[in-house]
């Protein structure tokens, strides 16, 4: 292993992991506070959580193109090209956010109605609609904040997003706690209070990330928005085209998958939310090494050093795998304690603990998938992650989860077995693609 490149990967990955850990406070806080407030409120997040995550992820797919273009521009020492791409993409994020937010606000009732069934459905749908109705108003800020974060990371700055996420996490934690429970004379708003805290953190993320870029410390030449032409956006959207396809395929499959859980029952929905909150720790590490690999691969290719780019991708995957293997061991050793921390309901604990054992096996494969997917996107290869999404989530996950959960009556345990096999499939495919190295020849 090249020690100098390993240091570069680690230098970017550690702050990115801390940033993701702090960002997930927004995700985890809502579920922890709502789990203590009531299992019904937590169960409703099985509807609104996947919907909003899928929505924001899908419509922020342009960030894959932004990462490739800005990272290559940084490596090639071309700040003018980077600046034009950044400003054009930010304008695109705002326009997209307004349109998507309005359309989805009107459609939220139809979406939530399709994702659950049973005697508790009406109450869960009502809570989910209340949460989504508030959070969707922040869609333009959400997409803008994601674009700002990716821009900073593409420049090799993962420390600033870390501190921004810390501030946003504290704001979300404080507001959510105050408004969910009605502390210090404030009204007790329940799930609406959690939504207000989340919206405040999204708005703050956008404002702080743009403010960091405007300080000029990253060397970008940011022109006035009215002087930027569509031509600056074209290479971003060209690279992002397959990323949109990947996100559309993955999240369509994910929402169907979430619907599987919704049709198992309210306790299963609450248990699944507790499991996702715990597994998010794995997403943090895998995502961090994906960020580091993507930024460095883009920069090394921009500097015409393809072999160093390849080494960075493999190092990111190796370090991520080692770290998440440790996480797997902790999941097994402290399964009951972890689940009870999120939701103390004995029924939820009994159902979730065996599933967490299965989730532990998925962690190393998750690390490989995230690190190599991020590295390929940094190179401008968004087609390979698209194929991985078609094979893994669409074919393996949906097929096996349905068969195991409903045909073999494994229930929630079958869902998590199918999910683990999906991660294994995607990791194997991406290893083959990255080893072949055709991504080194791509032009952005």
Beta strands, then each sheet from edge to edge (+ up, - down):
end
